[in-house]
Amino acid sequence: MALVEGCKHELEISIPVEDVEKETAKVAESFRERVHLKGFRAGKAPMSLIRKNYDSDIRQKVLENLVPKAVDDRIAAEQLRPVSRPNVADLHFHDGKDVHFKAQFEVFPTFEIPNYNGVEVVYTEPEVTDEDVARRIDEIRETKATYANEDPRPLASGDYAVVSLESISGTDEGIKSDEVQVLIGGPETLPGFTENLTGASPGDEKEFDVTYPEDYGRETLAGKTVRFRVGVKGLRRKELPELNDEFAQDLGDFRTLDEVKDAVRKSIVAQRQNDAQRAAKDKIIDKLVDSNDFPVPEIFIDRQIENRVEQRLRALQAEGVDPKSFKLDWEKVKTAQKDAALREVKASMILGKVAERESINATNEEVDRELDRIARQEKQPVAAMRRKLTENGELGRIASHIQTEKTLNYLFEHATKTAE
């Protein structure tokens, strides 16, 4: 075995001439049994004619039969872990001689991760104040708001205007709505609407331009100036429910407002704890990636770059952008994405090594629970969902994800937490 560079290996392999001649005779006989030569019935043509007429095909079939097996036998004998199919190079195949060739491929590296226990990371348990709880309850209260019609008057900041709008120019999308509610001066309301609707009264109709910011969420509108025709149809007043036990009971399985506050506090604690632990876990992995140097197969990096690009294209497609409109220069993409992809692959390999060392695996019960959750979410029978996820390989990815999360939890639990 020869280590070429990183995870790239090369094997020089020979196949004895005796094995080559034996396989050649077997392949030639199989050709004689199924091919037809003029003047001879199938299986009756002289072997000399068979070899003369089908020499190239016979030699190719002999190589197809012998080379993969020779490579697999050698890989097994040297206990290698290839991560890609071998590439055959420098093949020498001459009559009456051994076959010689080189098999080139990448292998999974042999490495260890010392000192993964006790990684120092900044972490403090999150605190939740009464003000935090009050803000969250106010947000819930906002979702229960109702809107009452008011008598016609000129619109002012803080009013909820009911308008119809239609784009006239500036966009190919054709924006149109017969009734939409606009908060005059609201943080989510574009300045163009606030400026042009302030002072307008129900029954008025106006045309004006609205400029969308460069970082607007819909890329098809970002940075564009669109002219609208807007009709003011009415004016509404927002009414919030009172904060009392009746409000609590309207939310579900609660009897008092204090019970709602307790549930909200626990929810905020869980959310902040999850966010804080996720950030700490990311830092632990970053430290382990930075402090452990080992070779990574190029094929792993290429696959990760492809995954990153596919995820970005899917995100763009969800925003209404046609992925086919992009002409990717793969070499430029690889250069731009390589460092990030390398870190992600190393992180995955480190987590795999820790899981192996600590015997961390996804149990059947854990996979079944996740399967049940997905089946309920998709409103499908569990058996049908299991069959579908098994066929598309997703069930294995679910088990891998569970293993990764358990490994991250292990690293966090055994980390040395320090105050900021």
C-alpha positions in Angstrom: 0.0 0.0 0.0 1.3 3.5 -0.9 0.0 6.7 0.8 0.0 9.3 -2.0 -1.4 12.4 -0.2 -3.9 13.0 2.5 -6.4 10.1 2.1 -5.4 9.2 -1.4 -3.9 5.7 -1.7 -2.5 3.7 -4.5 -2.1 -0.1 -4.8 0.1 -1.9 -7.3 -1.7 -5.1 -8.1 -0.7 -8.1 -10.2 -3.0 -10.9 -11.5 -1.0 -14.1 -12.2 -0.9 -15.2 -15.8 -2.4 -18.6 -14.8 -5.6 -16.9 -13.5 -5.7 -14.7 -16.6 -5.5 -17.7 -19.0 -8.0 -19.7 -17.0 -10.5 -16.7 -17.1 -9.8 -16.1 -20.8 -10.7 -19.7 -21.6 -13.9 -19.5 -19.6 -15.0 -16.2 -21.2 -14.1 -17.5 -24.7 -16.2 -20.6 -24.2 -19.1 -18.4 -23.1 -18.8 -16.4 -26.3 -18.7 -19.6 -28.4 -22.0 -20.8 -26.8 -23.9 -17.6 -27.6 -22.4 -16.1 -30.8 -23.1 -17.1 -34.4 -20.4 -17.3 -37.0 -21.4 -17.9 -40.6 -21.3 -21.6 -41.5 -21.4 -22.8 -37.9 -24.2 -23.5 -35.4 -24.0 -21.8 -32.0 -21.5 -23.5 -29.8 -19.8 -25.4 -32.7 -17.4 -22.7 -34.1 -13.7 -23.4 -33.7 -12.2 -21.7 -30.7 -9.5 -20.2 -32.9 -12.1 -18.3 -34.9 -14.0 -17.2 -31.8 -10.8 -15.7 -30.3 -9.8 -14.1 -33.7 -13.2 -12.5 -34.2 -14.0 -11.5 -30.6 -10.5 -10.9 -29.2 -11.1 -7.3 -28.0 -14.5 -8.2 -26.4 -13.0 -11.3 -24.7 -10.1 -9.3 -23.3 -12.5 -6.6 -22.0 -14.7 -9.1 -20.3 -11.7 -10.8 -18.7 -10.6 -7.5 -17.2 -14.1 -6.8 -16.0 -14.2 -10.1 -14.3 -10.7 -10.1 -12.7 -9.8 -6.5 -11.9 -12.6 -5.6 -9.4 -12.1 -8.9 -7.6 -8.4 -8.4 -7.4 -8.9 -4.9 -6.0 -11.5 -6.0 -3.5 -9.3 -8.9 -2.3 -6.3 -6.6 -1.8 -8.4 -4.0 0.0 -9.7 -6.6 2.4 -6.3 -8.1 2.9 -4.9 -4.7 3.9 -8.0 -3.8 6.0 -8.5 -0.5 4.2 -11.7 1.5 4.3 -12.2 3.0 0.8 -14.7 5.8 0.5 -14.7 5.9 -3.3 -14.6 3.3 -6.1 -11.0 2.7 -7.2 -9.7 4.2 -10.4 -7.6 1.8 -12.4 -4.5 3.3 -14.0 -1.3 2.0 -15.8 -3.0 -1.2 -16.9 -0.7 -3.7 -18.7 -2.4 -6.7 -20.2 -0.2 -8.8 -22.6 -0.5 -12.3 -23.8 1.4 -14.9 -21.7 2.1 -12.3 -18.9 0.7 -11.3 -15.6 -1.7 -8.4 -15.6 -0.3 -5.3 -13.8 -2.2 -2.2 -12.9 -2.5 0.5 -10.2 -5.7 1.1 -8.2 -6.1 4.6 -6.9 -8.8 5.6 -4.3 -9.4 7.5 -1.1 -9.8 5.8 2.3 -11.4 6.9 5.5 -8.5 8.2 7.6 -7.3 6.6 10.9 -7.3 9.3 13.6 -8.1 9.8 17.2 -9.7 12.8 19.1 -7.8 13.2 22.4 -9.3 15.4 25.2 -12.8 15.7 23.9 -14.0 15.6 27.5 -13.8 18.8 29.4 -13.7 21.2 26.5 -13.9 24.7 28.0 -16.9 26.7 26.8 -18.7 29.9 28.0 -22.2 29.0 29.2 -24.6 30.3 31.9 -28.1 29.1 32.6 -30.5 31.6 31.0 -32.7 33.8 33.3 -36.2 34.8 32.7 -37.6 38.0 34.3 -41.2 39.1 35.0 -40.8 41.6 32.2 -39.9 38.7 29.7 -43.1 36.9 30.7 -45.2 40.0 30.4 -43.9 40.7 26.9 -44.6 37.2 25.8 -48.2 37.4 27.2 -48.6 40.7 25.4 -47.6 38.9 22.2 -50.2 36.2 22.8 -52.7 39.0 23.6 -52.0 40.6 20.3 -53.0 37.4 18.5 -56.4 37.5 20.2 -57.0 41.1 19.2 -60.2 42.1 17.4 -60.8 45.0 15.1 -63.9 47.3 15.3 -65.0 49.7 12.6 -64.8 53.4 13.3 -66.6 56.4 11.9 -64.9 57.9 8.8 -62.2 60.5 9.4 -58.7 61.3 8.1 -56.1 58.6 8.7 -53.4 59.3 11.3 -50.4 57.4 12.7 -51.6 54.3 14.6 -54.8 53.8 12.6 -55.6 50.6 10.9 -56.7 51.4 7.4 -58.7 49.0 5.2 -57.6 49.5 1.6 -57.7 47.9 -1.8 -54.5 48.1 -3.8 -53.3 47.2 -7.3 -49.8 47.7 -8.8 -49.8 49.8 -12.0 -46.1 49.6 -13.0 -42.7 48.7 -11.6 -43.2 45.0 -11.3 -44.2 42.0 -13.5 -45.9 40.3 -10.5 -49.2 42.1 -10.7 -49.8 42.8 -7.0 -53.5 43.1 -6.3 -55.7 42.8 -3.2 -59.4 43.8 -2.8 -59.0 44.2 1.0 -55.8 44.5 3.1 -55.3 46.1 6.5 -52.5 48.6 6.8 -51.2 50.0 10.2 -50.3 53.7 9.4 -46.8 54.3 10.8 -46.4 50.7 11.8 -42.9 49.2 11.8 -43.9 46.6 9.1 -45.5 49.2 6.9 -43.4 50.6 4.1 -42.8 54.4 4.5 -44.4 55.0 1.0 -47.7 53.7 2.2 -47.6 55.6 5.5 -46.6 58.9 3.9 -49.3 58.8 1.1 -52.2 57.4 3.2 -51.8 59.8 6.2 -54.6 62.3 6.0 -56.6 60.3 3.4 -60.3 59.4 4.3 -62.5 56.5 3.6 -63.7 56.8 0.0 -60.5 58.4 -1.3 -58.5 56.8 -4.1 -54.8 57.7 -4.7 -51.9 56.7 -7.0 -48.4 56.8 -5.6 -44.9 55.2 -5.8 -43.6 52.8 -3.1 -39.8 52.0 -3.0 -38.9 48.6 -1.5 -35.7 48.3 0.4 -32.7 46.5 -1.1 -32.9 43.8 1.6 -36.7 43.2 1.3 -37.7 39.7 2.0 -39.1 39.0 -1.5 -36.1 39.2 -3.9 -38.4 40.0 -6.9 -39.4 43.3 -5.2 -36.2 44.2 -3.4 -34.9 47.6 -4.5 -37.8 48.2 -6.9 -40.1 51.2 -7.1 -43.7 50.2 -7.7 -46.6 52.5 -8.5 -49.9 51.6 -6.8 -53.5 52.6 -7.1 -54.9 52.5 -3.6 -58.5 53.0 -2.4 -59.3 53.7 1.2 -62.3 51.6 2.2 -62.5 52.0 5.9 -61.0 52.6 9.3 -60.7 50.1 12.2 -59.8 50.2 15.9 -57.8 47.4 17.5 -59.3 46.0 20.8 -57.2 43.8 23.0 -58.8 41.3 25.5 -58.4 42.1 29.2 -55.7 40.2 31.1 -57.8 38.1 33.5 -58.8 34.5 34.3 -61.3 34.6 31.4 -58.4 35.4 29.0 -56.5 32.5 30.5 -59.4 30.0 30.0 -59.8 31.1 26.4 -56.2 30.0 25.7 -56.9 26.4 26.5 -56.3 24.1 29.6 -55.8 26.9 32.1 -57.9 28.1 34.9 -56.1 31.3 36.0 -53.9 34.0 34.6 -51.1 32.8 37.0 -51.2 29.4 35.4 -50.6 31.0 32.0 -47.7 33.0 33.4 -46.1 29.9 34.8 -46.5 28.0 31.5 -45.1 31.0 29.6 -42.1 31.2 32.0 -41.3 27.5 31.5 -41.6 27.9 27.7 -39.2 30.9 27.6 -36.7 29.1 29.9 -36.8 26.0 27.6 -36.4 28.1 24.5 -33.5 30.1 25.8 -31.9 27.1 27.3 -32.1 25.3 24.0 -30.7 28.3 22.1 -27.9 28.8 24.7 -26.9 25.1 24.7 -27.0 25.0 20.9 -24.6 28.0 20.7 -22.3 26.3 23.3 -22.4 23.0 21.4 -21.4 24.9 18.2 -18.4 26.4 20.1 -17.4 23.0 21.4 -17.3 21.6 17.9 -15.5 24.6 16.6 -12.8 24.1 19.2 -12.5 20.4 18.4 -12.2 21.1 14.7 -9.5 23.8 15.3 -7.5 21.6 17.7 -7.6 18.3 15.7 -5.7 18.1 12.4 -6.3 15.0 10.2 -6.8 14.4 6.5 -10.2 14.5 5.0 -11.2 12.6 1.8 -11.8 15.0 -1.1 -14.9 13.2 -2.1 -16.5 14.0 1.3 -15.7 17.7 0.8 -17.1 17.6 -2.8 -20.3 16.0 -1.6 -20.7 18.6 1.2 -20.2 21.4 -1.3 -22.9 19.9 -3.5 -25.2 19.6 -0.4 -24.6 23.3 0.4 -25.4 24.4 -3.2 -28.5 22.2 -3.3 -29.8 23.7 -0.1 -29.2 27.2 -1.3 -31.0 26.5 -4.7 -33.9 24.9 -2.8 -34.2 28.1 -0.6 -34.2 30.3 -3.7 -36.8 28.1 -5.4 -39.0 28.5 -2.3 -38.7 32.3 -2.8 -39.9 32.0 -6.3 -36.5 32.1 -8.1 -36.0 29.5 -10.9 -32.8 27.5 -10.0 -32.3 26.8 -13.8 -31.6 30.5 -14.3 -28.3 30.1 -12.5 -25.2 29.1 -14.5 -22.9 27.8 -11.9 -19.1 27.8 -12.4 -18.4 24.6 -10.4 -14.7 25.3 -10.0 -15.5 28.8 -8.6 -18.2 27.3 -6.3 -15.7 24.7 -5.0 -13.1 27.3 -4.3 -15.6 29.6 -2.5 -17.2 26.8 -0.5 -14.3 24.6 0.3 -13.2 26.0 3.6 -16.7 25.9 5.1 -17.4 22.4 3.7 -14.1 21.1 5.1 -15.0 22.3 8.6 -18.4 20.8 8.4 -17.0 17.4 7.2 -14.4 17.5 10.0 -17.1 18.3 12.5 -19.2 15.3 11.3 -16.2 13.0 11.4 -15.2 14.1 14.9 -18.8 13.5 16.2 -18.7 10.1 14.6 -15.4 9.3 16.3 -16.8 10.4 19.7 -19.9 8.4 19.2 -17.8 5.4 18.4 -15.6 5.8 21.4 -18.5 6.3 23.8 -20.8 3.8 22.2 -23.5 6.4 21.4 -26.2 5.1 19.1 -29.8 5.8 18.2 -32.0 3.1 19.8 -34.9 1.5 18.1 -37.3 3.3 20.5 -35.8 6.7 19.7 -36.2 6.1 16.0 -39.7 4.8 16.4 -40.7 7.9 18.4 -39.4 10.2 15.7 -41.2 8.0 13.1 -44.5 8.3 15.0 -44.0 12.1 15.2 -43.5 12.4 11.4 -46.4 10.1 10.7 -48.7 12.2 12.8 -47.4 15.4 11.2 -47.9 14.0 7.7 -51.2 12.3 8.7 -50.1 8.9 7.4 -50.2 5.5 9.0 -46.9 4.6 10.8 -46.4 1.5 8.7 -46.7 3.4 5.4 -44.4 6.1 6.6 -41.8 3.6 7.7 -41.9 1.9 4.3 -41.6 5.2 2.5 -38.7 6.5 4.7 -36.9 3.1 4.4 -37.1 3.1 0.6 -35.8 6.7 0.2 -33.1 6.2 2.8 -34.5 8.8 5.1 -34.9 6.4 8.0 -31.1 5.9 8.2 -30.6 9.7 8.2 -33.1 10.0 11.0 -31.1 7.5 13.1 -27.9 9.4 12.2 -29.4 12.7 13.3 -30.5 11.2 16.6 -27.0 9.8 17.1 -25.5 13.3 16.3 -27.7 15.1 18.8 -27.0 12.5 21.5 -23.2 13.0 20.9 -23.5 16.8 21.1 -25.4 16.4 24.3 -22.6 14.2 25.7 -20.0 16.7 24.7 -22.0 19.5 26.4 -22.6 17.5 29.5 -18.9 16.8 29.9 -17.7 20.2 28.9 -16.2 22.7 31.4 -18.6 25.6 31.6 -17.2 29.0 32.4 -18.9 32.3 33.1 -18.7 34.9 30.4 
